[in-house]
């Protein structure tokens, strides 16, 4: 699940590593037609959690069980969404409450390649190692498809300690955002993941 601050479009992730095949079985890929728009996380056989800024329509293709987007892995499940529920207080300018739920028209079939990520009931403590995974998207929809999953470990921090001046990011921190510790301006995270 991509729990992280958002980087400006066009910035790159430094230090991300390729995932082992099917090591992130909850990772979803949301599409607009045949273009990847965002990553998401399967949190229930019928529900994918993603970012509200990824909503292009209420109905779109969702791929599960993927590792490599440009070739058939034989583990894929191709689904359609039936609706997208955006947080009622989502703000497109500030990206506050940038979260949405995507309901799948037909539930996912859970197996060793497609699993639900169990959500925590509390926020991680500052300094906790968090794993971020996604498709390496730096724009939405993605212009240059990065075919396989990437991952990166980051330390969670409180918004109070985040320095936007040092990294010159386009957003102002607030309590409605979750942050990780960047090691450089370009290592914040993937934009649409």
WOLIN-V421383 format. One record per pair of residues at least 24 apart in sequence whose C-alpha atoms are under 10 Angstrom apart, sorted by the first residue. I is the first residue (numbers start at 1). J is the second residue. D is the distance in Angstrom with one decimal. If there is no record, write none. Layout:
i	j	d
I	J	D
I	J	D
This chain:
i	j	d
1	26	8.0
1	27	7.1
1	28	9.4
1	39	8.6
1	40	6.9
1	41	5.6
1	42	8.8
1	43	9.6
1	49	8.5
1	50	8.7
1	117	8.1
1	119	9.5
1	130	9.4
1	131	7.6
1	132	5.9
1	133	5.9
1	134	7.5
1	151	9.8
1	193	8.1
2	27	9.4
2	39	8.1
2	40	7.8
2	41	8.1
2	49	9.8
2	50	8.5
2	51	9.3
2	130	9.3
2	131	7.9
2	132	4.9
2	133	5.8
2	134	6.8
2	151	9.3
2	152	9.7
2	178	10.0
2	189	8.4
2	190	8.4
2	191	9.8
2	192	9.0
2	193	5.7
3	130	8.1
3	131	8.3
3	132	6.5
3	133	8.9
3	154	9.8
3	156	9.0
3	177	9.1
3	178	6.4
3	179	7.4
3	180	8.0
3	189	9.2
3	193	8.7
4	130	9.3
4	131	9.8
4	132	7.6
4	154	8.8
4	155	10.0
4	156	8.4
4	157	10.0
4	177	7.9
4	178	5.5
4	179	4.9
4	180	5.6
4	181	9.1
4	182	9.9
4	188	7.8
4	189	6.6
4	190	8.7
4	191	9.5
4	193	8.9
5	159	9.9
5	169	9.7
5	171	9.0
5	173	8.8
5	177	7.0
5	178	6.1
5	179	4.8
5	180	6.5
5	181	9.1
5	182	9.2
5	188	6.6
5	189	6.8
5	190	8.9
5	191	8.6
6	95	8.9
6	138	9.8
6	169	8.6
6	170	9.0
6	171	8.1
6	177	9.3
6	178	9.4
6	179	8.6
6	180	9.9
6	188	7.0
6	189	6.4
6	190	7.0
6	191	5.5
6	192	7.9
6	193	8.8
7	138	8.0
7	139	9.8
7	169	7.0
7	170	8.0
7	171	8.8
7	185	8.4
7	186	7.7
7	187	8.4
7	188	5.9
7	189	6.0
7	190	6.5
7	191	5.3
7	192	8.9
8	138	7.9
8	139	8.6
8	168	9.8
8	169	6.9
8	170	6.6
8	171	8.8
8	185	9.7
8	186	9.0
8	188	9.2
8	189	9.4
8	190	9.0
8	191	6.7
9	137	9.0
9	138	5.4
9	139	5.3
9	140	8.3
9	170	9.9
9	190	8.9
9	191	6.3
9	192	8.8
10	137	8.9
10	138	5.3
10	139	6.4
10	186	9.5
10	190	9.5
10	191	8.2
11	137	9.6
11	138	6.3
11	139	8.9
11	185	8.4
11	186	5.7
11	187	8.3
11	188	8.8
11	189	8.7
11	190	8.0
11	191	8.0
12	136	8.1
12	137	8.7
12	138	6.7
12	185	9.2
12	186	5.5
12	187	6.8
12	188	8.5
12	189	7.8
12	190	7.1
12	191	8.7
13	136	7.4
13	137	9.3
13	138	8.5
13	150	9.6
13	151	9.9
13	152	8.9
13	182	10.0
13	184	9.5
13	185	9.2
13	186	5.7
13	187	4.7
13	188	6.8
13	189	5.7
13	190	6.2
13	191	9.2
14	152	9.1
14	182	9.9
14	183	9.0
14	184	8.4
14	185	9.4
14	186	6.4
14	187	5.0
14	188	8.5
14	189	8.6
14	190	9.8
15	150	9.8
15	151	9.0
15	152	7.1
15	153	9.2
15	183	9.7
15	186	9.8
15	187	7.4
16	132	9.2
16	133	8.9
16	134	10.0
16	136	8.6
16	149	9.8
16	150	6.0
16	151	5.5
16	152	4.9
16	153	8.2
16	187	8.5
16	189	8.9
16	190	9.6
17	133	9.5
17	149	8.6
17	150	5.5
17	151	5.4
17	152	6.4
17	153	9.4
18	67	9.9
18	133	9.4
18	134	9.9
18	135	9.7
18	136	9.9
18	148	7.1
18	149	6.0
18	150	4.5
18	151	6.3
18	152	8.9
19	67	8.2
19	133	8.2
19	134	9.4
19	148	7.7
19	149	5.6
19	150	5.3
19	151	6.0
19	152	9.2
20	67	8.4
20	148	9.6
20	149	8.4
20	150	9.0
20	151	9.5
21	65	9.7
21	66	8.5
21	67	5.7
21	68	8.3
21	73	9.3
21	113	9.1
21	148	8.8
21	149	8.3
22	65	6.9
22	66	7.1
22	67	5.9
22	68	9.5
22	73	9.6
22	75	8.7
22	112	8.3
22	113	5.7
22	114	8.2
22	115	9.9
22	149	9.0
23	65	9.9
23	67	8.6
23	112	9.6
23	113	8.1
23	114	9.9
23	149	9.3
24	65	8.6
24	66	9.1
24	67	8.4
24	113	8.3
24	114	8.5
24	115	8.5
24	116	9.9
24	117	9.0
24	133	7.6
24	134	9.0
24	149	8.3
24	150	9.6
24	151	9.1
25	64	7.8
25	65	5.9
25	66	8.0
25	67	8.7
25	110	9.4
25	111	8.9
25	112	7.4
25	113	5.2
25	114	4.7
25	115	5.2
25	116	7.5
25	117	8.2
26	64	7.5
26	65	7.6
26	66	9.5
26	110	9.7
26	113	8.3
26	114	6.0
26	115	5.1
26	116	5.3
26	117	5.6
26	118	9.4
26	133	10.0
27	63	8.8
27	64	6.7
27	65	7.4
27	66	7.7
27	67	8.8
27	113	9.9
27	114	8.2
27	115	8.6
27	116	8.9
27	117	8.7
27	133	7.6
27	134	7.1
27	135	9.0
27	149	8.6
27	193	9.8
28	62	6.7
28	63	5.7
28	64	5.0
28	65	7.5
28	66	7.6
28	67	9.8
28	77	9.8
28	114	9.2
28	134	8.4
28	135	9.3
28	193	9.8
29	61	8.4
29	62	5.6
29	63	5.1
29	64	6.7
29	65	9.3
29	66	7.9
29	67	9.9
29	69	8.7
29	78	9.8
29	134	8.5
29	135	7.9
29	149	10.0
29	193	9.2
30	54	8.3
30	55	9.3
30	60	7.2
30	61	6.1
30	62	4.7
30	63	6.6
30	64	9.2
30	79	9.7
30	80	9.5
30	81	9.3
30	102	9.6
30	141	9.6
31	55	9.9
31	56	9.1
31	59	9.8
31	60	6.1
31	61	5.3
31	62	6.2
31	63	8.1
31	80	9.7
31	140	9.8
31	141	8.0
31	142	9.4
32	56	7.2
32	57	8.3
32	59	9.0
32	60	6.0
32	61	6.9
32	62	9.2
32	140	9.7
32	141	7.5
32	142	9.9
33	60	7.2
33	61	7.1
34	60	9.8
34	61	8.3
35	61	9.7
35	140	9.1
35	141	6.3
35	142	6.6
35	143	8.0
35	144	9.5
35	145	8.2
36	61	9.4
36	62	9.4
36	63	9.8
36	69	9.1
36	135	8.9
36	137	8.4
36	139	9.6
36	140	7.6
36	141	5.8
36	142	5.6
36	143	8.4
36	144	9.4
36	145	7.3
36	146	9.5
36	147	10.0
36	192	9.6
37	135	9.9
37	137	8.0
37	138	9.9
37	139	7.8
37	140	4.9
37	141	4.0
37	142	5.7
37	143	9.2
37	145	9.9
37	192	7.1
37	193	9.0
38	62	9.8
38	134	8.4
38	135	7.8
38	136	9.4
38	137	7.1
38	138	9.5
38	139	8.7
38	140	6.6
38	141	7.2
38	142	7.9
38	190	9.8
38	191	8.6
38	192	5.0
38	193	5.6
39	63	9.6
39	133	8.6
39	134	5.7
39	135	6.5
39	136	9.0
39	137	8.2
39	149	9.8
39	190	9.7
39	191	9.8
39	192	6.5
39	193	4.6
40	64	9.5
40	100	9.6
40	101	9.3
40	102	9.0
40	133	9.4
40	134	7.8
40	135	9.7
40	192	9.1
40	193	6.9
41	101	9.6
41	102	9.8
41	115	9.6
41	116	7.9
41	117	7.1
41	133	9.5
41	134	9.3
41	193	9.5
42	101	9.8
42	102	9.3
42	104	10.0
42	108	8.8
42	114	8.4
42	115	7.2
42	116	5.2
42	117	6.2
42	118	9.1
43	101	9.4
43	115	8.4
43	116	4.9
43	117	5.2
43	118	6.6
43	119	7.2
44	103	9.4
44	104	9.8
44	107	8.4
44	108	8.4
44	110	9.6
44	115	8.6
44	116	5.6
44	117	7.8
44	118	8.6
44	119	9.9
45	103	9.2
45	104	8.1
45	106	8.7
45	107	5.0
45	108	4.8
45	109	7.0
45	110	7.1
45	114	9.2
45	115	8.1
45	116	6.8
46	81	9.2
46	82	9.9
46	101	9.9
46	102	8.2
46	103	5.7
46	104	5.0
46	105	7.5
46	106	7.0
46	107	4.4
46	108	6.4
46	109	9.5
46	116	9.8
47	81	9.0
47	83	10.0
47	84	9.6
47	101	6.5
47	102	5.5
47	103	4.7
47	104	6.0
47	105	9.5
47	106	10.0
47	107	7.9
47	108	8.8
47	116	9.3
48	81	9.2
48	84	9.3
48	100	8.4
48	101	5.8
48	102	5.0
48	103	6.6
48	104	7.6
48	116	9.2
48	117	9.9
49	84	9.7
49	85	9.8
49	99	7.3
49	100	6.0
49	101	4.8
49	102	6.3
49	103	9.1
50	84	9.7
50	86	9.4
50	98	8.4
50	99	5.9
50	100	5.4
50	101	6.4
50	102	7.4
50	192	9.0
50	193	7.9
51	86	8.3
51	87	9.4
51	90	9.8
51	95	9.3
51	97	8.7
51	98	5.2
51	99	4.2
51	100	5.4
51	101	8.3
51	102	9.8
51	192	7.6
51	193	7.9
52	84	8.9
52	85	8.4
52	86	5.6
52	87	7.3
52	90	7.2
52	91	9.1
52	92	8.4
52	95	8.4
52	96	9.7
52	97	7.9
52	98	4.8
52	99	4.6
52	100	4.9
52	101	8.3
52	102	9.8
52	192	10.0
53	86	8.9
53	90	8.8
53	91	9.1
53	92	7.0
53	95	7.6
53	97	9.9
53	98	6.4
53	99	7.8
53	100	8.6
53	140	8.6
53	192	8.2
54	86	9.8
54	98	9.0
54	99	9.0
54	100	8.6
54	140	7.0
54	141	8.2
54	192	7.1
54	193	9.3
55	84	7.4
55	85	9.1
55	86	8.1
55	99	9.8
55	100	8.1
55	101	9.9
55	102	9.3
55	140	9.8
56	84	9.6
56	140	9.6
56	141	9.2
57	81	9.7
57	83	8.5
57	84	7.7
58	82	6.8
58	83	4.7
58	84	5.0
58	85	8.2
58	86	9.9
58	102	8.2
58	103	9.3
59	83	5.9
59	84	7.4
59	102	9.0
59	103	9.3
59	104	9.1
59	105	9.1
60	84	9.3
60	102	9.5
60	104	9.5
61	104	9.3
62	102	9.3
62	104	8.1
63	108	9.9
64	108	7.9
64	109	9.6
64	110	10.0
64	113	8.4
64	114	6.4
64	115	9.1
65	108	9.7
65	109	9.9
65	110	9.5
65	111	9.1
65	112	8.9
65	113	5.2
65	114	5.0
65	115	8.4
66	113	8.1
66	114	8.6
66	147	9.8
66	148	8.3
66	149	8.5
67	113	9.4
67	135	9.2
67	147	7.9
67	148	5.5
67	149	5.9
67	150	9.5
68	135	9.3
68	146	8.7
68	147	5.1
68	148	4.3
68	149	7.0
69	135	9.0
69	145	8.2
69	146	7.9
69	147	4.7
69	148	6.1
69	149	8.6
70	145	8.5
70	146	8.8
70	147	5.7
70	148	8.2
71	147	8.4
71	148	9.7
74	113	9.9
75	111	9.4
75	112	9.2
75	113	6.3
75	114	8.1
76	113	8.2
76	114	8.4
77	108	7.4
77	109	8.0
77	110	10.0
77	113	9.6
77	114	8.3
78	106	9.8
78	108	9.0
79	104	6.7
79	105	7.1
79	106	6.8
79	107	8.2
79	108	7.8
80	104	5.9
80	105	5.7
80	106	7.4
80	107	9.6
81	105	5.2
81	106	8.2
81	107	9.7
82	106	8.5
90	176	10.0
93	171	8.9
94	170	9.1
94	171	6.5
94	172	7.4
94	173	9.2
94	174	9.7
95	171	8.0
95	172	9.4
95	176	9.0
95	177	8.5
96	171	9.6
96	172	9.6
96	173	9.2
96	174	8.0
96	175	8.8
96	176	5.8
96	177	6.7
97	175	9.7
97	176	5.9
97	177	7.2
98	176	8.6
98	177	8.2
123	156	9.2
123	158	9.9
123	178	8.9
124	155	9.4
124	156	6.7
124	157	8.4
124	158	9.4
124	178	9.8
125	155	9.3
125	156	6.9
125	157	7.3
125	158	8.2
126	155	7.1
126	156	5.1
126	157	4.3
126	158	6.0
126	159	9.8
126	161	9.6
126	179	9.6
126	180	9.0
126	181	9.6
127	154	8.6
127	155	4.9
127	156	5.3
127	157	6.1
127	158	9.1
127	180	8.9
127	181	8.6
128	153	9.9
128	154	8.1
128	155	5.3
128	156	5.4
128	157	8.0
128	180	9.5
129	153	6.3
129	154	5.6
129	155	4.7
129	156	6.5
129	157	9.9
129	180	9.2
129	181	10.0
130	154	5.3
130	155	6.0
130	156	6.5
130	180	8.2
131	155	8.8
131	156	9.8
132	180	9.6
132	189	8.0
132	190	9.0
132	193	8.6
133	189	9.3
133	190	8.8
133	193	7.4
134	189	9.4
134	190	7.4
134	191	9.7
134	192	8.4
134	193	5.1
135	190	8.0
135	191	9.9
135	192	8.5
135	193	6.6
136	189	8.4
136	190	5.5
136	191	7.9
136	192	8.0
136	193	7.0
137	189	9.3
137	190	5.6
137	191	5.9
137	192	5.5
137	193	6.4
138	189	8.8
138	190	5.6
138	191	4.7
138	192	6.3
138	193	8.4
139	190	8.7
139	191	6.2
139	192	6.4
139	193	9.6
140	191	7.8
140	192	6.1
140	193	9.5
141	192	8.4
142	191	9.9
142	192	8.5
150	190	9.5
151	189	9.7
151	190	9.8
152	187	9.6
152	189	8.4
152	190	9.9
153	180	9.3
153	181	9.8
154	179	9.3
154	180	5.8
154	181	6.2
154	182	7.6
154	183	9.2
154	187	9.8
154	188	9.1
154	189	9.3
155	179	8.6
155	180	5.4
155	181	5.4
155	182	8.4
156	180	4.5
156	181	6.3
156	182	9.8
157	181	6.4
